[in-house]
Amino acid sequence: MGNVCDGESRQSQPEIELAPRVAQPQGEPIHAQPVLDIEAASEASRHDSSGIPLQTDTAHHDPTTIPSQQEPRRPCRFYAKGYCKSGDTCTLLHGKPEEDDGEERSKENKKGRDSIRELGGAWVRFGPGAAATEIILPSDFSAVRISNLPTGFSTQLIEDMLWRAGLNRSRCDIYVSSTKKDTAMVRVWSPSFPKKAWGYLGTRNPDLEVVPIPVPFPVGSNLRRVDCREVQFTWYRPSREVNLIFSTREAALRLHRQVPTGFTVHGYRVIAHPPALGDDLVTWVVRLTGLPEIVRDQDVIQIIPKRHWPFQNQIRYLVYTNDTETESTFVRSMLDEYGPLERWEVSEISEGGQIKGQAVFFEESHARNAATSLDGKRLPFSKSRRLSTTLVTVVKFDVLPRVYEVVQDQINAHKRSWEDQNIDFAAIPPRGSYVTLQLKGCDRESMAKAKHELELILAGEVMRQRGKNIWHSSFNNTGEAYETLKTIEKELGIAIVRDGWLSQFRVFGAEGRQALVAKTLNRLIKDISSPHVIRLDQLSEFCWAVGGGLEEIQSQLGQEKAAFDESSDSILIQGSEDDLAQAKLIMARGQARASGDSLKPKQYCQICFWVAEEPVMTSCNHSYCDHCFVGMCEAMATNPGEFCITCEGDAGKCRKVFELAEIRSLLLSETFDKILEESFTSFVQRHQDQFRYCPTPDCSQVYRATSRTEKEPPEFTCNNCLASICTACHAAHPALTCAEHQDHASGGLQALNKLKKKLGVQDCPRCQTSLEKIAGCDHIICEGCGTDICWVCMAAFDNGDACYQHLMTVHKGVDYD
């Protein structure tokens, strides 16, 4: 497949070896280079925002080429890794890898995969000494969908189009839709690529439709797909008001007390306002608002008891009577001002006269600005009605169907709570190998909590015993051992996901039965393990074994995998060929330590200088206590320099940098993961100009910092807590520029408010327009939104009559200046 990189920053971005597609269990850090492998996208992610399934034909590989009828070609291992320098001239097969129920293993790429972890919302590459060497974020990539392409086009045609438009296409992925023959997707390592492609391609090829789309995530990635591009909006159809006129205040009060709160007429919710003195200053009026435009006198009378009938009804006429289609056009134009829309939908009018709809923007920043700026804004076709807008957050999880089946009860236990918080949960039927679980809501804090609850369920549990993963290499393949594993799944009603790279089982649906599952897996491994014998023919070998060598093997492999057989003077290894090889290596190192007096000092810990307890022997032939070695690794995080684990042997003179594989072999799985996390944290702290942590307390997600000089710095939506942060000034300020936010934060707003108070300037309670009263009565009309306002208390009204009535009854006059 094609390489991925931003052409304009290619010199600054190192060439990265890509790993093959890997389906990873939910909740566990992924160890491939997934962000660079579009084939690693889940089946649910292989559909662009229009739901178009995408073929896996990429740049430099023409999907229309028909292979000749020859003997099947071997797969190209370079193409499987993500790139092939030979391109179209390669004689090996460039095809889609076979799927295996979301689990796929390859020993060939284990080493490279072990060096990459998913931490803090990023893919992190680690090198020698467990040093973090590179951080790659999903936001580093972008994708566009190109439609209306000519019939029979090839990926080469798209490459040529990009080249003619002045867009670097040397490292990009091009995917052709399998259902829409005129559509393709282009993915590039460059956040700004969609804007450039949109402008350049659209200008040179006006018939093409070029739109940005979300970048698909790799299979099993712990980076949940968080989408904040949808804005929900509502407004009301025109409504009438009815004045019920009474001769006395007492009669008006009796009616007001008798009318039920929130009663409806033709499905419209009607509000009865308290009695107010009429314009003639003699009669009393109870105003009913929110009535449908088709209301008649008898409709109003029917809801009033006969003994409380007024002596006169006064139905006010509507000024604005636009149809729904016309109003929708106005609303869309308001949204279009903030950016292009990917999707737009308006629902039918509800019984209460409310019109609802949703608009999906191509870019999240446009949606966020629209939701913030348009909420409460007066509609252009009405003086009294306003638009309500809300930003919607959508979080999606891709899970294996068998995993979803066993955790459904756990999810259902939370659904009622989610519904109470207006959070919708949906399980989208599988496309390919995965079920997509979706949470959708408007309140960020509630959504973050629901997301965390669902993540805990989908994380499953890694089966460990005495700090070591329960695992056997036989499960790397789909053989007899795997078939037995599926039988255990059915018997216990659980799902077991294998991870050959991390050498672990992740179990789902085993609440309260973890010990039983661990015992069952251990028994299975014992049954399938082949016994191996290490004969102790030499006296030195026997002395080493009984003098602590056996315990050293057991500490590395596990207590249950090594035993001493007195009848044959042998060590029995109950495990795989890898276990046997590791035991022999431990024995050889032990023999080397005991072979001469010159090596005796190496038997002492290089940290505490005592005889090493539970000794750890390094490749440079230095010994450490197990806990001293762990402490040395952890101490690297507090060093002022680069994080790098080196040997402290020979009084600190050795300084050999340990390879990552060696560090992993000398540490428990949990400790190794912790060391990598500390290395990652150290890297971020030393590169504050490039990376920042989400400012939400206890949130560990990172984002790429941008320069304050950027005209429109991108926003970062935290994958964990769902907070939205400006990547330039590292604060949340929707609908404000960094300068405006800085002005507010530095005291400019306080100073302005102080000056406004001194000058007698007040803000409109609805649109915040600053108003100054020069002369006249205390009833004013906002020039910004047309709201009638009481200047004394800044109360807002829908009409002048209501404002005057308020002034007379509450403030006892209108007070002309």
N, C-alpha and C positions, 0 to 999 in steps of 0.2 A: 504494500500500500504506500501511498505517498507520504513524504515527510511533512511535518507540521511546524511552521515557524513564521513569525512575522518577518516578511522580506525586508522591511525597512530597518529592523533591529537585528538582522541576522548575524552581524559580526559580533554583537554583544551577547547573543544567546548561544551557548555551547551546543555542539551536536550531541544528541542524546540517543542512546540505543533504546529501541522500543521493545517492549515485551509482548508476548502473544496474548490473545484474548483469554481472560481468566474470569470465571464465575466465582465470586467470593461470597461467603456466608454473611448475612446481615449483621452489622454491629461490630465486625472485626476489622482492624486496619488491613488494608490491601497492600500487597507487596509487589505488585507489578508496576510498570510505567503506564498506568491505564489512561491517564489524561492525554497521552500521545497516541493512543490506539483507538481509532474510531470503531474498529470491530469489537472493542471491549464494551461498547455501549449495549445496554440491555435491549431485549426485543421490544420492550415497551418504549425505549428511547430511540429505537430505529425508525420511529415515525416522527416526522417533523410536526410543527405546530398545526398543520392541517390534517394530521393523521395519515400522512402518506408513508407507506412502508418503503424503506430505502434498500436498494441493492448494495452489495459490498464491492462494487466496482469503483476503483479510485483513480486518482490522477495517474497518468502514464499507462493506464490499462483500459483499453477500449472494450466496453461491455458488449458491443455489437459483433465482436470478432467471433467467428465460428471455428472451433478447433477441428483439425483434420482427424479423420478416423484412423488413429494410430494407437499403439499400445499406451495405456494410461501413463501419464507423466508423474514423476515423483513431486511432492509438494516442495516449493521453494522455501527453505527455512529462513532466508532473509526477508522474504515477503511476509512470512508468518510473524516475524519480529516487528514488522511495521514498515519496512522499506526494502527496496531492491534497486541497486544501482544500475542493473542491466535494463530495467524498464521493460518495454515491449519486446526487446531482443532476447530476454531471458528464455531459456529452453525448458525451464521447470514450471510446475503448475502454480499459477497465482489464483488461488480460489478461496472460497469461504470455508473456514474450519468447521468440522463436525461438532454438533452440540451434544452435551452429555448431561442433560437434566440440570444445567446450571453449574455443574462441577467439571472441571477440566484440569489435568495435571500434566506437568512436563519436567522431568529431571534436568533436561538440557538447560532450562532457564532458571533453575532454582537459585543459583548463585546471584544472578542479577536481580531476581525478585526479592531475595532476602535483604538487599540493600535499599529497598524503597518501602516506606511506610506512609500511611495516611494519618496525619496528625494535624490538629488545629484547623481543620478544613482545607488542608493542602496536601499535596503529594511531596514527600521529603526524601531526597536521596542521601544516603549515608556512605561514607568511604572509610578508609583505614583509620583506626583509632576511634571508631564510632562517631566521627566528626560529620555533622550535617554539612553537605557540600552544595546543595541546591534545593530551592523551594519552588514548586510550580503550583499555581492556583487555577481553579476553573475560570476565573475572570480574565486570565491571560489569553483565553481563546474566544473566538466568535464564529458565527456561521450565518450564511444567507441561503435563502431558497430562490432559485432562478426558474421562472415559469415562462411559457410561450416560446420555448426553444424550437428550432426547426426540426421537422421530422427526420429521424435517422441520425441525429447529432451524436457525436462522440465526446469523450472527455478531452480529447485533443482540441476539439473545437472550442470548448469552454476555456481551456488553457490559452488558446490564441486570443480569445475575447479578452481575457484578463490582461494579457500582455499588451494588446493594442490599447487597452484603457489605461495603461501605465501602472497596473497593479502587479506586484511581484507575486508569482505563482510557483516559485521554486520549491516551497515546502507547504503544500496544502493537500487536503483530501477532497476528492470530488466523488459524490455519490449520485447515482441515477435512480430515479423513482421506478419501482417495479410495476406501479399501477397507472401513473400518469406519465406517458411517454414523452411529454414535453417539459418535464420538470427534473431538476437536479439540485443537490445541496453541496455547497462549498464551505469547508471548515478550515480556518487559518489561525495560526498562533499570532493574533493581533486583535486587541479589543476594538480598534478603530476601523477594522476592515469593512464591516457592514456599511458604515457611512460613506466610505470611499467608493465601495462597489456600487452602492445605491446611486451616488451622484455620477460617477464616471460611466458605468454601464448604461444607466438610464439615459444619459445625454447622447451617447454614441449608438445605442440600440433602443430607440423609443418603444419598440414593440415588446421588449422584455419586461417582465415584472420581477423586480429584485426587492426582496424583503428580508430583514433580519429575523432569525429564529433562535430559540434557546439552544445552547450547545448540549448535546446528549452526554450523559455521564456513563462511565464504564459499568459493566456488570458487577453487582454486589458492592459498589462503592458505598462507603459510609457517608459520603457527602449527599445528603438528601436534596432532592430537586425542589428548591424553594422558588416559587413564582409569585411575584407581587406586581403583575402587569395588568390586573383586572380592576376596573372601577365600577362599582354598582351605583346607579343613580335612580332617583325617584322624583316625581313631581305630581301635583294634583290637577285634575281637570277643573275648569271654572266652576265655582259654587255660588249659590245665591244666599242672600240674607233675608230674614223676615223680621219685621218689627211688630211685636204684639203690644198694642196700645191699650192702657187702662186709665180709668178716670182717677183712681186713687193709688197711692204708694202701697197701701196695705193689700189691695187686690193683686198688684203686681208681685209683691213678696210672696203671697200665698201660692201663686202659680209657680214662681221660681222654686219654692220649696217642694212642690208636688212633682215637678218634671224630673224624671229619672236622669241620673248622670250618665252621659255617653249613650243616649238613645239614638236609634237609627231611623232614617227615612229613605226608602228605596236603596238600602245598603250603605248610605252615607252616614258617617258618625256626626251627629249634630250636637252643638254646644249651646247651652242657654246661659246668657250673660246676666249678671245681677241687674236689678231695675235701675234705670237712670231717668233723670228728668228730661221730658220731651223738649223739642225746640220751642214750643209755645210756652214753656215754663209752667204749664198747668198739668198736662197729662204725664203719665209714667210709662216707660217703654222697657219691655224685656226683649233683648235682641237674640235671635237664633241664627247661628252661623254654621256654614258647612253643608247647607242643603243642596241637593242636586239641581241642575239647571232646569229639569223638567217638572219641578215641584209645582203643585197647585194648592189653592186655598184649602180644599177638603183634606189634602194630605197632612197639612199642619193641624187642622181642627181635630182629626181622628186621634192624634196622640195626646190631646188635652182633654181632661175631664170636663164635662159640660158645665159644671158649676164654676169652672175657672175660665170660661171662654172670655176673650177680650171683646171689647165693643168694636174693635177695628183691627184688620190685618193689613200690613203694608209690605208687599213683596217687592224687593228691589231688583231692578233689571241688570243683566250682565252687559259689560262693555266689550269683553273679549270672548269670542266664540269660535276660535280656530279649531279645526279638526285635529285629531291625534296625529295624523301624518304630517301636517304642517308644523305642529309643535315639535314633533320628533326631529324634523329637519333643523329647526332652530337649536335644539339641544345638541345634536351632533356637531353643528358648526361651532358651538362653544367648546366641545371636547377636541375638535380638530385643531384648534388654536395651539394646543399643547404638544401635538405630535401625531403622526399617522397611526391609524387604527388597523389592527390585524383582524378584529372581529367586532361586530356591532349587532345588538339584538334588543328589541323593545317588546315587552310582553303586552298582553291584552289589558284593558282597563279593569281594575278590581272593582268589587261591589262598592267599595268606599270611594271610588273615583280616583284611586291612586294609580299612576302609571310607573311601572318599574322597567329597568333594563340594565344591561351590562355592556361595557366597552372594554376590549382588550387591546392595549397598546403594544407596539413592537418593543419599546424600551421601558424599563421599569421607572427610570427617572421621570419620563413624561407622565406616566400613570400617577406617580406620587405627587407631582406638582399639580396635576389636574384635580386630584381628589382634595388636596389641601386648599387650592385657590377657589374652586367652584362651589364648595360646600356652603350653602346659605346664600348664594348669589342670586339676585333677582333675574327672573326669566325675561328675555327681551320682548315677549309677547304679552306680558302682564305686569301691572304695577304692584300687585299684591302677592303674587305667587313666586316661590323661590325653588331653586334646585337643591336637592340633598345628594351629596356624593360620599362614598366610602371606599377606601382602598381595601381590596380583598387579598388575603394571603392564602396561597395554595401550596401544600407540602405533599410530595409524592414519594412513595417507597416501593421499590420493586422487590418482590419476594417470590420464592419458589412456591408453586401451588400446594405441594405437600407440607411446606412449612406453614402456610396460611391455614390449611385445614386443621392443624393441631393447635394453633394459637387462637382460633376463632372465639372460643369461649372466653379467653382472657380479654380479647378486644371487646366483645359484647358487654363485658362487665363494666367497661368504661363508656360505652356509647351513650347511656342515659345522661351521664354527667356532661358529656360533650354536647349533647342536644340542648341541655339546660343553659349552656353557654353560647348557644347559637353557632355551634361548630358542626358542620356536616361531615360525616364519614361515608366513604364509598369504596367498594372493592370492584375495580374495573376488570372484567374478564380477561384472561390471558391472551396476549398476542405473542405467540412463540412460547418461550419457557417461563414467563413470569406473569404474576398477578400484580397489578398496580394498586396500592392502597393510597387513598387520598383523603387528606384533611383540608377543610376549607372554612375559613372564618374571617371576621373583620377585626376582632380585638387581638392585638399583638400578644399581650401577656397571656391571655387564655389559650391562644394558638401555640405559644411556646411551651406552655405546660402540657397541653394535649400531645404535642409532638414528642416531648420528653417521655411521656407515659407510653406512647406507641413504640418509641425507640427501645425502651427497656424490654418490652415484650419481644420485639424483633431481634434483639441482641442475642437471645438464647443464652447458653452457658457453656463455657469451655470445660471439658472433662479433664480434671487434673487429680493427681494423687501424690501427696507429699511434695507439692510444688512443681511436679513435672507433668507434662502433658501425657495423657493416655493415648498411645499411638503405636501402630505397627506399619512397617513399609508395605505390607501386603495390601493395604487399603489404597495404595496409589493407583491400583489397577482395578478394572471391573471384572473380577474373577469370583472364585468361590467365596472368598472372604467378604466381598461386597454383597453377594447374594445372602449370606448369613446375616449381614448387617441389616438388610431390608426386612428379613424375617423378625429381627429384634424390634425394628420400628413398628411393625404390625402388632406384635404381641404386647408391647408396652404403650401403644398409641402415641408415639412420639415421632419426631423427625430428626434425623442425624445427618448433618452436613459435614463432609470430609474436607480437610484442607491439607493437602500433601506438602505445601511449601512451609507452612507453620507447624506441620506434624501434629495435628490436633483434630479432635472431634468437637463440633459445636452442636449442642442438643437443644431442641425446642419442644415445648409442651410437657416438660418433666417436672412441673411444680411439686415440691415435696417428695420427689422420688429420685433426686440426684444421686444419692448414695447407691440406690438399687441399680441405676443406669451405669454408674461407674463400675460397680461390682460385676455387672453383666458383661461390659466391654472388656474388663480385665480378664474375665474367664474366657471370653472368646479369643483374646490375644494369646492367652496361655495355650489354648487348644490348637491354634494355627502356627504357633512359634515352633521352629525347628531347633532341637537341642544340639548345641555345638560343644565340643570337648577341646580344652586347651591342656595338653599333657605337660606335667611338670617333671621332665626327665632329668634336668640338672638340679643339683643340690641348691645352687644359688636361686633357681626359680622357685623351688619349694620354700626356701627360707623367706624369700620376698613375699610370697603369697600369704604365709601364715604370720608374717611380721607386719602386716598392714596392707599388703597389696590387694587382697580380696576386698577389704573395706573400701579401698580407693576405687576399684572397679564398680562396686555397688553404689558408691556415691555419685558416679558419673552416669551409670546406666539405669540404676534403680535397684532397690533391695531385692526385688523378686526376680531379677534377671540373671543374677550371678550367685553361684553356690559352690562349696568345696565338697568334692567327693573323696572321702578318705579311702574307700576301697581301691580306687585307681590312682590316687594322688593326682587328681585333675581338678581343674576349674570348669564347671558346667555353665555354659551361657545359654539361657532360654530366650532366644530372640532371633533377630534377623541377621543377615550377612553383615549389615552395617554395624550392628551391635558387636558381632564377633570381631570385626576389624578394629573397632574402637577399643575393645578389651585388649587385643594384642598390642595396640599402640601404647596403651597405658602400661602394660607389662614391660614392653621394650624400654620405655622411658624409665621405669623403675629399676630395671636391670642396669641401665646406663648410670643412674645415680649411685648404685651400689658397686659399680665395677672398679672403683679406685679411690684412694684417699683424697686425691685432688678434687673429687666431686663432692666430698662430704659437706663442705660449706653450703652447697646448693640445697641441702636438705633443710636448711633453716629459712624461715620466712624473711623475705626481703623488706618487710615493713616493720614487724615487731622484733625480729632477730631471735625469736624463740623457735624451737622445733615446730615445724608447720603442723597445725591441726587440720584434719581433713584436707590434706595438701592439694594444691593446684599447681601443676607443672606447665610452664609456658614453652612455646616453641624455641625460645632462646635459652632454654634449660635453666630457668630460675624458678624457685619454689615460693609459694605464698600460702598462708592460711586461707581457707575458703572465705572467711568473713573479712580478712584483711584485703583480699583481692577485690571483693565487692565494695568495701569502703574506699579503696583507691579509685575504682571506677566512678563511684558516686561523687568523690571529691573533685573530679574534673569540672563539675558544673560551677564550682565556686572560684575557679582560677580566673584571673583577669584576662588571660589570653584566649586563644582559640581552644575549643574543646577537642582534646585528642588524648586517648588513653595510650600511654607508653609504659614500658617496663622500668621499674625502679631498682632493678638488680644492680649488683656491684656498687652499692652505695649511691645509686642514682646515676651512674655513669653509662648504663646499658642504653636506655632511651629508645629501645626498639619500639616502633609503632606496631601495635597488634592489628592484624587483619580482622575485619569485621566477623568473618566466619569463625576465627579462633575465639574471639570474645564471646560469641554466641555459644560455642561449645563448652566454655568454662563457666557459664552462668545459667541459673534457672531461667525458664521462659519468662516468668513474671519480672525477674530482676533485669533481664536483657531489655524487655520492653520499657521498663522504667528508665534505664540508662539512655535509651534512644530518645525518650521524651525529654530528659534533662538536656541532652545534646541539642535537641531542636529548640528548647527554650533559650538556651545559651546563644544559639545562632541568631534568633530573633532579637534578643536583647542587644546584641552587638551590631545589628544592622537596622537600627531604628529609622534610618533614612529610607529604607526599602520596605520594611514590614512593621505593622503595628498590631497589637492585640485589640480585640473588641473591647470598648470601655465599659461594657456592662459588667458589674461585679460578678466574679466567679465564672466568667465566660472565657474560654481558652481559644476561641477562633481567631485566626489572623487574617489580615488583608494586606494588599500591596498599596503602600502609600504613594501618593502622586504629588506633583509640585503645586505650590500655591499659585504659580504663574499660569496654570492651565485655565483657559476661559471657562470651561464647564467640566470641573473635575468629577469623575464618576462617583456614584454612591455605592456603598457596600452594604448589602443586606446579609446580616449574620445568619449563617446556616444553622446556628444553634439556638440563639435567643430571639432571632428574627428582627433585631434592632436595625435601623437604617442609619448609616454613618457616612459623613463626607470624608473621602479619602485624602483630602488636602488639609483641612483644618481639624479633622478627627473629632467632629462634633455633629450632633443631629440638628439640622436647620432646614426642614422641608420648605420649599417655595422661597427660600432666602439665599442670597449669594453669601460667600464666605465673608465678604466685607460688611454686608448688612448684619450678619450674625455677630461679627466681631464688634461692630458698633454698639449693638445691644448689650453684648456681654461686658464691654469695657465701661459701661456707665452712660453711654450716649442716650439711651432710652430714658434713664432716670433724669438726666439733665433736661431732655426735651419735655418730659412730663411736668417738671418743675416750672419750666418757662411757659408751657401752655396754661397751667393753673394760674400763673401770674397775669397772663393776658386774657383770661376768661375764655379760653378755647376748650371745647369739649368734643369727644369723639362720638360719632353715630353708633348706637348700640348694636346695629346690624352689620354695617359695612365698614365701620371704623374710620370713615372719612372725618377729618378734623373740621369742626364747625365753629363759627364765631357769630354771635348775635350782636348786631349793631343797633337795631331799633325794632320796635314793634312788640307784639304780645309774646307770651311764653309758649305759643304753639309755633313750631318751626317745621320746615320740610327739608330733609336731607337732599342736597344736590346730587349726591352720589347714587343713592338707591331709591329716592322718593318716599322714604318712610316718614310718617307723621310722628313728631317727637315732642314730649313735654320738656321744655328747657329747664324746669325746676328740678325734676328727679331723673330726667333722661329716659323715661318710660317710652316704649315704642308702641304705635298703634297702626292699624290698617287703614284708617281714614281720619279726616279732620274732625268729624262730628264726635267720634269717640275720644279724641284728644281734648276737645273743648269740654265734653262732659266730665272727663277726668279732672281738668283744671278747676271746674266749678265745684265738684263734690269733694275733691281731696285737698286742693290748695285754695279753695274759696275765692277764686277769681282768676282772670287772665293776665292781669298786671301789664299794661302797656308801658313801654319805656319812651 
